Amino acid sequence: MIKNVLIDLDGTLLDFNKGEKNAFIETINKFAGIIPNDDVCNEFSKINEFYFQEYSHGNMDRKKFHYNRFKMIYEYLNIDVDIIKSNEYYIESLKYQANIYDDVLDTLKYLYDKYDLFIASNGMNSVQIKRLEKAGINNYFKKIYVSDEIKYNKPDTKFFEYIFNDLNDFDRDNYIIIGDRLDSDIKGGIDARIKTIYLNRENITNEINPDYEIKSFNEISSIL
């Protein structure tokens, strides 16, 4: 019987793409004195995603991930700007980007009355905690698990084993994870042998088989 509901943050509860774009625009405007257009913002998003995947799969450390994303976008723009300070400013700006999806709040209230809820997120602990607070939903969660603190990224099974140990609950039948990413949330849940709900907001072709697939967060009430 499900007791513990693990919920991803970015792309599941909060619109990371919107937050990423806002933080990037603020950063480029601050350091380069320009307002980047959609093409530049999209280029940064692709660069950021590429290096995030490299970091998530252990191919580089966070410091190199953070450095490379701004190095590449500044090369794309052909401008010479302080990369390290730009990244620091971007991270600080990102902390205040808490764009909650419209379909989230009522369903969180519903789940809160029935289950123990936990955030299970890749990212930086300080950033994710601040964004949850700003979104006003931190009080729904008994605990927040972030890869920065755990030292393992989803889909690594060690990420989930850390949670099992911390909760002192090793019955996999007690867990389910809800997330929008096949490569981390769903694969991680499958590898950890817990149930999975794939939130497929973008109608992406599914090559991994979750236990459940939904298009909107509020569909969870028909499952749990």
Residue, then its C-alpha position, 0 to 999 in steps of 0.5 A: m500500500i502506498k504511504n510515501v509519495l516522492i515528487d519531482l520539482d522541476g517540470t512537475l510542480l514548477d515550470f523550470n523552463k519559464g524560470e530558467k528563461n527569466a533568470f537567464i534574461e536577468t543575467i545577460n542583461k546584468f553582465a552584457g547589457i542586452i535583452p536576449n531574444d527567444d533564439v538566444c534563450n533557447e540556445f542557452s536552454k539546449i546548452n544547459e540541458f546538455y551539460f546538466q545531463e553530463y553532470s547528472h550521469g557523472n561525466m563532470d562535476r557541478k563546477k564544470f557544468h556551471y562554467n561550461r554552460f556560460k562559456m558556451i553561450y558567451e561564445y555563441l554570442n561572441i562576447d567576453v563576460d565574466i563566466i563565474k560571476s555570471n553563473e553565480y548571479y544566475i543561480e541567485s536569480l533562479k532561487y526566486q523563480a517559482n512558477i507553479y503550474d496551475d494544476v498543482l495546488d489543489t492536487l497537492k492539498y488532496l495528496y497531503d491529506k492521504y499520504d506522506l509527501f517528499i520532494a525528490s529532486n536533482g539540483m542544488n539544495s539552496v536553490q530548490i528549498k528557496r523556490l519551494e518556499k517562494a512558491g508557498i508549497n514547502n509545508y506540504f512536504k515532510k522532507i526535501y531530498v535534493s541530489d546536492e545533499i544526497k550526493y547522488n543524482k536520479p536515476d542512480t539507485k543510491f539516490f533512492e536508497y538514501i531515502f529508504n534509509d533516511l525514512n527507515d522504510f525499506d518496503r518498496d511497495n510503500y513508495i511511488i514517484i511522480g515526475d516528468r522525466l523518463d531518464s531520471d524520475i521514471k527510470g530511477g523509480i523503475d531501477a529502485r523497484i518502486k511504482t512510477i507515475y509519468l507526468n507527460r505534459e509535452n506528449i513525448t513518445n514514451e520508450i520506458n514503461p511507467d506504471y501510470e502515465i498522465k498529461s496533467f498533475n490533477e489526474i493523479s487523484s484518479i490514481l492515488 
